[in-house]
Amino acid sequence: MIINLSEIMSVKGNIEHIQAPIELESFCMEGIEYPFASKSFVDLTISHLGDRKVKIEGEAKLSLLIPCNRCLEKVETWFDLKILQNLDFKQGSDDRIEELDETNYINGYDLDVDLLVYNEILIDFPMKVLCDEDCKGICKVCGTNLNKSSCNCDNTVSDPRMSVIRDIFNNFKEV
């Protein structure tokens, strides 16, 4: 959803409360798409502070289906997004670049709510997702989910970095 901020900035001290729908179908990061399990509206409060400055406050609650890092089962991961952005429209694009201000969700006086939500999810995205702390993962040989069933594969796959030490022990056994 695109919100035109010029209408809000027309009167100093103007405050607008907007419930904007999240129109994203999925969250895409590094070529991997994570579908939404649930998403709500983004409750935004946009305040004109005067002197072409705008304060954006908001919150949203949503969840994504992210694969477990061990067994690859989909895990519903919740995000409580708290948005707080201060925009200064007196600054030109050159000034923003100098200050490393990455406001890619602003185009002219238009606020792209979906891009703002995308950025907030990206900041809060977890490094590791587990379906359970005791997740057993998948079998390295056959790919069976070890949480659901077991397999008869040989799991004594040794570490290839230890091959030199293993050769030394094998040479001493022959003597």
C-alpha positions in Angstrom: 0.0 0.0 0.0 1.2 3.5 -0.9 0.4 6.4 1.4 0.9 9.9 0.1 2.5 11.9 2.9 2.0 15.3 1.2 -1.6 15.4 2.5 -0.5 14.8 6.0 2.3 17.4 5.8 -0.1 20.1 4.6 -0.9 21.1 8.2 1.7 21.4 11.0 0.9 19.1 13.9 -1.4 16.9 11.7 -1.6 13.3 13.0 -3.1 10.5 11.0 -3.9 7.0 12.2 -4.0 4.5 9.4 -4.6 0.7 9.3 -2.7 -0.4 6.2 -3.0 -4.0 4.9 0.1 -6.0 4.3 -0.1 -6.8 0.6 3.1 -8.9 0.5 2.3 -12.5 -0.5 5.6 -13.9 0.9 8.9 -12.7 2.3 11.8 -13.2 -0.1 15.4 -13.2 1.1 18.5 -14.4 -0.8 16.3 -16.1 -3.4 14.3 -18.1 -0.8 10.6 -17.3 -0.4 9.0 -17.7 3.0 5.2 -17.7 2.9 3.1 -15.8 5.5 1.2 -18.0 7.9 -0.7 -15.1 9.2 -0.6 -11.3 8.8 -2.5 -8.4 10.3 -2.9 -4.8 9.5 -0.1 -2.4 10.1 -1.3 0.2 12.6 0.5 3.4 11.7 0.5 6.8 13.3 2.0 9.4 11.1 2.7 12.8 12.7 3.8 16.0 10.9 6.3 17.6 13.3 6.7 20.8 11.2 9.6 22.0 9.2 9.1 19.1 6.7 9.7 16.5 9.3 7.5 13.4 9.7 7.5 10.8 12.5 6.1 7.3 11.6 5.2 5.0 14.4 3.5 1.6 14.0 3.2 -2.0 14.9 2.2 -5.2 13.3 2.0 -8.8 14.2 2.6 -11.5 11.6 4.1 -14.9 11.2 6.2 -16.6 8.5 6.7 -20.3 7.7 10.5 -20.8 8.0 12.1 -24.2 7.6 13.8 -25.7 10.7 17.6 -25.6 10.4 17.9 -29.3 11.3 14.9 -31.2 9.9 13.6 -28.7 7.3 10.0 -28.9 8.6 8.1 -25.6 8.4 8.0 -23.7 11.6 5.6 -20.8 12.2 7.8 -18.0 13.4 6.1 -14.9 14.9 7.2 -11.3 14.4 6.0 -8.4 16.6 7.1 -5.4 14.5 7.6 -2.1 16.2 8.2 0.7 13.7 9.7 4.1 14.6 11.1 6.2 11.8 11.8 9.9 11.6 11.9 11.4 8.2 13.4 14.8 7.2 12.2 15.9 3.8 14.5 18.9 3.8 17.4 16.5 3.1 18.2 15.8 -0.5 19.1 12.4 -1.8 22.8 13.3 -1.6 22.5 14.2 2.1 20.8 10.9 2.8 23.5 9.0 1.0 26.2 10.9 3.1 24.4 9.9 6.3 23.9 6.3 5.1 20.2 6.9 5.6 18.5 4.0 3.8 14.9 5.1 3.4 14.1 3.0 0.3 10.5 2.9 1.4 10.1 6.6 0.5 9.7 7.7 -3.1 9.2 11.4 -3.3 6.3 11.9 -0.8 5.0 8.4 -1.1 5.4 5.9 1.7 5.5 2.2 0.6 4.1 0.3 3.6 5.0 -3.1 2.2 8.7 -2.1 1.8 8.7 -0.6 5.3 7.3 -3.9 6.7 9.9 -5.9 4.5 12.7 -3.9 6.0 11.5 -4.5 9.6 11.1 -8.2 9.0 14.6 -8.3 7.5 16.0 -6.7 10.7 14.2 -9.1 13.0 14.8 -12.2 10.9 16.2 -15.0 13.1 19.6 -16.5 12.4 18.5 -20.0 13.3 15.0 -21.5 13.5 14.4 -24.8 15.3 11.1 -26.8 15.5 12.2 -28.0 18.9 15.4 -27.6 21.0 15.8 -31.4 20.9 15.3 -31.7 17.1 17.2 -34.7 15.8 17.4 -33.4 12.2 17.6 -35.6 9.1 19.7 -38.7 8.3 22.8 -37.7 6.3 22.5 -40.8 4.2 18.8 -41.3 3.3 17.2 -38.0 4.4 14.7 -39.5 6.8 13.4 -37.1 9.4 14.8 -38.6 12.6 12.1 -36.9 14.7 9.4 -39.0 13.0 11.1 -42.3 12.4 14.5 -43.9 12.6 16.5 -45.5 9.8 19.0 -48.4 9.5 21.7 -46.3 7.8 25.3 -46.6 8.9 25.8 -43.3 10.9 29.5 -43.9 11.6 30.6 -41.5 8.9 33.9 -40.2 10.1 35.2 -36.7 9.7 37.5 -36.6 6.6 39.8 -34.1 8.4 40.7 -37.0 10.8 41.9 -39.3 7.9 45.6 -38.6 8.5 45.3 -39.5 12.2 43.2 -42.6 11.3 46.0 -43.7 8.9 48.6 -43.4 11.6 46.6 -45.6 14.0 46.0 -48.1 11.2 49.7 -48.3 10.5 50.5 -49.0 14.1 47.9 -51.8 14.3 49.8 -53.8 11.6 53.0 -53.9 13.7 
